[in-house]
């Protein structure tokens, strides 16, 4: 009697275990980096550290991102992840301080953005895991959408186009929600097998979702 079905089932089981391991390691590292990022942001706020500026931020961000990709299969990759997320945490410090200082309802705006980000991430992640759906079809749309949003965001910033800036923030809220589904699905389907890269992707997604919501809620709050 052929044992092919047994081998197939064994392969599926091993694949499932591998995906679950990547998912578990991703969430563990993501939790650690979010905590570390929050500490760095709190220190930046406490010591009133200045914003590094858009150009410096982009250079350091892409430099650390490149280093993380190069070191993805070694322990140095984990250090790069903490370096990247720590730096992004530092950039959040001055941003949050500005909302707290200049908006009368700044605390409410920050907490609402933070709570909405947490609920959105947990809810979308749970849906991707429980449903088992393959969201890989979103890849092309996300690539184009995020690239377009990034370019439009730079245009809005350099030319001080407030309305366009708000539109871009709305685009990023939708895109980041879709990306959470896409990345979680990629891990579960075995398309993303490196938990270091998965952690960076999800962290940056959470960062962009939070800052975009902060911008939208802050603009609404400033009109009250």
C-alpha positions as CSV (number, residue, x, y, z in Angstrom):
1,X,0.0,0.0,0.0
2,X,1.3,3.4,-0.9
3,X,2.3,5.7,1.9
4,X,2.1,8.9,-0.2
5,X,-0.9,10.3,1.7
6,X,1.0,9.9,4.9
7,X,4.0,11.8,3.5
8,X,1.7,14.6,2.2
9,X,0.0,14.9,5.6
10,X,3.5,15.0,7.2
11,X,4.6,17.7,4.9
12,X,1.5,19.8,5.6
13,X,2.0,19.3,9.3
14,X,5.6,20.3,9.2
15,X,4.8,23.4,7.1
16,X,2.1,24.4,9.5
17,X,4.4,24.0,12.5
18,X,7.1,26.0,10.8
19,X,4.6,28.8,10.0
20,X,3.3,28.8,13.6
21,X,6.9,29.1,14.8
22,X,7.6,32.1,12.6
23,X,4.4,33.7,13.7
24,X,5.2,33.1,17.4
25,X,8.8,34.4,17.1
26,X,7.5,37.4,15.1
27,X,5.0,38.4,17.8
28,X,7.5,37.9,20.6
29,X,10.1,40.1,18.9
30,X,7.4,42.6,17.9
31,X,6.2,42.9,21.5
32,X,9.8,43.4,22.7
33,X,10.5,46.1,20.0
34,X,7.2,47.9,20.7
35,X,8.1,48.1,24.4
36,X,11.6,49.2,23.6
37,X,10.3,51.8,21.2
38,X,7.8,53.1,23.8
39,X,10.6,53.5,26.3
40,X,12.8,55.4,23.8
41,X,9.8,57.7,22.9
42,X,9.1,58.4,26.6
43,X,12.8,59.3,27.1
44,X,12.7,61.6,24.1
45,X,9.6,63.3,25.5
46,X,11.0,63.6,29.0
47,X,14.3,65.2,27.8
48,X,12.5,67.2,25.1
49,X,14.8,65.9,22.4
50,X,14.5,67.6,19.0
51,X,13.1,66.0,15.9
52,X,15.9,64.7,13.6
53,X,14.2,66.2,10.6
54,X,12.8,64.5,7.5
55,X,16.0,64.1,5.5
56,X,18.0,62.8,8.5
57,X,15.1,60.5,9.4
58,X,14.9,59.0,5.9
59,X,18.7,58.4,5.7
60,X,19.0,56.7,9.0
61,X,15.7,54.7,8.5
62,X,16.7,53.3,5.1
63,X,20.3,52.7,6.4
64,X,19.1,50.7,9.3
65,X,16.5,48.9,7.1
66,X,19.2,47.9,4.7
67,X,21.4,46.7,7.5
68,X,18.5,44.6,8.9
69,X,18.0,43.0,5.5
70,X,21.7,42.2,5.2
71,X,21.8,40.7,8.7
72,X,18.4,39.0,8.6
73,X,19.8,35.5,9.2
74,X,22.1,36.3,12.1
75,X,21.9,37.5,15.7
76,X,23.1,40.9,14.4
77,X,19.8,41.1,12.6
78,X,18.0,41.3,15.9
79,X,20.3,44.1,17.1
80,X,19.5,45.9,13.8
81,X,15.8,45.5,14.5
82,X,16.1,47.1,17.9
83,X,18.3,49.9,16.4
84,X,15.6,50.6,13.8
85,X,12.6,50.4,16.1
86,X,14.5,52.4,18.8
87,X,15.3,55.2,16.3
88,X,11.6,55.3,15.1
89,X,10.6,55.4,18.7
90,X,12.9,58.4,19.2
91,X,11.2,60.2,16.2
92,X,7.8,59.6,17.9
93,X,8.9,61.5,21.0
94,X,8.9,65.0,19.5
95,X,5.8,64.3,17.5
96,X,3.7,63.2,20.5
97,X,5.1,66.1,22.6
98,X,3.9,68.6,19.9
99,X,0.4,67.2,20.0
100,X,0.3,67.3,23.8
101,X,1.7,70.8,23.9
102,X,-0.2,72.5,21.1
103,X,-3.6,70.8,21.1
104,X,-6.1,71.4,24.0
105,X,-7.3,67.8,23.7
106,X,-3.8,66.5,22.9
107,X,-3.9,63.7,25.5
108,X,-7.3,62.5,24.1
109,X,-6.0,62.5,20.5
110,X,-2.8,60.6,21.4
111,X,-4.7,58.0,23.5
112,X,-7.4,57.6,20.8
113,X,-4.8,57.1,18.1
114,X,-2.9,54.6,20.2
115,X,-6.0,52.6,21.2
116,X,-7.4,52.6,17.7
117,X,-4.0,51.3,16.4
118,X,-3.9,48.5,19.0
119,X,-7.5,47.4,18.3
120,X,-7.0,47.5,14.5
121,X,-3.8,45.5,14.7
122,X,-5.1,42.9,17.0
123,X,-8.5,42.6,15.2
124,X,-7.0,42.3,11.7
125,X,-4.3,39.9,12.8
126,X,-6.9,37.7,14.6
127,X,-9.1,37.8,11.5
128,X,-6.2,36.8,9.2
129,X,-5.3,33.9,11.5
130,X,-8.8,32.6,12.2
131,X,-10.1,32.9,8.6
132,X,-7.0,31.3,7.1
133,X,-7.6,33.3,3.9
134,X,-4.8,34.0,1.5
135,X,-4.4,37.8,1.1
136,X,-1.4,37.6,-1.2
137,X,-3.5,39.2,-3.9
138,X,-3.1,42.5,-2.1
139,X,0.6,42.6,-2.7
140,X,0.6,44.5,-6.0
141,X,-2.0,47.0,-4.8
142,X,-0.1,47.7,-1.6
143,X,3.2,48.2,-3.4
144,X,1.7,50.8,-5.7
145,X,-0.5,52.4,-3.0
146,X,2.3,52.8,-0.5
147,X,4.8,54.1,-3.0
148,X,2.2,56.6,-4.3
149,X,1.4,57.7,-0.7
150,X,5.0,58.1,0.1
151,X,5.6,60.4,-2.9
152,X,2.4,62.4,-2.3
153,X,3.3,62.7,1.4
154,X,6.7,64.2,0.5
155,X,5.0,66.7,-1.9
156,X,2.5,67.7,0.7
157,X,5.2,68.2,3.3
158,X,7.6,70.3,1.1
159,X,4.8,72.4,-0.4
160,X,2.7,72.6,2.8
161,X,-0.4,71.2,1.3
162,X,-2.5,70.4,4.3
163,X,-5.5,68.9,2.5
164,X,-3.3,66.6,0.5
165,X,-1.4,65.6,3.6
166,X,-4.7,64.5,5.2
167,X,-5.7,62.6,2.1
168,X,-2.3,60.8,2.3
169,X,-2.9,60.0,6.0
170,X,-6.2,58.5,5.1
171,X,-4.6,56.4,2.3
172,X,-2.0,55.1,4.8
173,X,-4.6,54.1,7.4
174,X,-6.4,51.9,4.7
175,X,-3.1,50.6,3.3
176,X,-1.6,49.7,6.7
177,X,-4.8,47.8,7.6
178,X,-4.5,45.9,4.4
179,X,-0.8,45.3,5.0
180,X,-1.5,43.7,8.4
181,X,-3.7,41.1,6.6
182,X,-1.2,40.6,3.9
183,X,1.8,40.1,6.1
184,X,0.1,37.9,8.6
185,X,-1.3,35.8,5.7
186,X,2.2,35.6,4.2
187,X,3.6,34.1,7.5
188,X,0.8,31.6,7.8
189,X,1.1,30.5,4.2
190,X,4.8,30.1,4.4
191,X,5.6,32.9,2.0
192,X,7.4,34.9,4.8
193,X,9.8,32.6,6.7
194,X,12.0,35.1,8.3
195,X,10.7,36.4,11.6
196,X,13.2,39.3,11.7
197,X,11.9,40.7,8.4
198,X,8.3,40.0,9.4
199,X,8.8,41.9,12.7
200,X,10.2,45.0,10.9
201,X,7.3,44.9,8.4
202,X,4.7,44.8,11.1
203,X,6.4,47.3,13.3
204,X,6.7,49.9,10.5
205,X,3.0,49.1,9.6
206,X,2.0,49.9,13.2
207,X,4.2,53.0,13.3
208,X,2.6,54.4,10.1
209,X,-0.9,53.5,11.2
210,X,-0.4,55.3,14.5
211,X,1.1,58.4,13.0
212,X,-1.5,58.6,10.3
213,X,-4.3,58.3,12.8
214,X,-2.6,60.9,15.0
215,X,-2.5,63.3,12.1
216,X,-6.2,62.7,11.1
217,X,-7.4,63.0,14.7
218,X,-5.2,65.9,15.4
219,X,-6.5,67.8,12.4
220,X,-10.1,67.1,13.6
221,X,-9.3,68.2,17.1
222,X,-7.7,71.4,16.1
223,X,-10.9,72.4,14.3
224,X,-13.0,72.0,17.5
